[in-house]
Amino acid sequence: MSKIYTINDAKEKMIKSCNYYKCRIEAWKKVARVKTKSGADFKILYKNFVNCEFTVDYGTRRARVWFTDENGRREYDDINLYNAGRRLETPDEIENAIRERIENYNKWLTIDEKGANEIEKQINEIAPQLEALKKAIDKAHATNTHYTLQSYIKNFLYILND
């Protein structure tokens, strides 16, 4: 995980995370189902969808979409067609898996958008305590106890992350 140094860095990281999901949502939304003129499904599975390709990676069948990510790179996102030990074989099953993927990405996008709105508020709330902690460490340097204080802080942060 990269370090965050300023409020702007933190907000930028949250915005990048939101863009990550937006790119993928848009790519999956472009996948459309097509049918024969009579309204029936095509016998060959990949012909039932446009803007999606079907690949086999390491023996696993996948539905794949290509898109340009938030950094301008060409990327792809996959759906494994072997879902929890069950093979997705019909166009309806694959269409449901695509809908489910979009719903999951929308859920995570909503969470990240809330986080992006809260990050500045949270940093502003904690800034005075961090400033006080910095003063305590500076004071500890004078008495040569800063190593003990820093170890205590690291242990406390380690406990918080558990």
C-alpha angles and dihedrals in degrees: 000000000000121000121254114218107173140024089254091053090052093048091046091052091052091047090051089051090052091049089051091063095038092058092051095045091052092048093052092044089059091060106102131187118232131192137194120272089264091055096251126126120262114254091230107070100218092055090066093071137053126202089026131089129202117223140173115226118181090341094309120116115226140181107225135191126192124214144153110261129219090275094051095256123135107248140164138215124208139206114204109230090208098075116187093330092314121107118228103221109151127071089239092057092049092046089053090049090052091050090049091051091051091049091051093049090047090052092052091044090055090050092049093046089054088048092050089053092048102042097082091046092050094048091049090051094051098039096088091052091049090050090051090049090051090052090050091052091048089051090048090056089064092057095037091241095113093104091057091046092048091049090051091050092048091050091048092050090047090055090049091054094051 
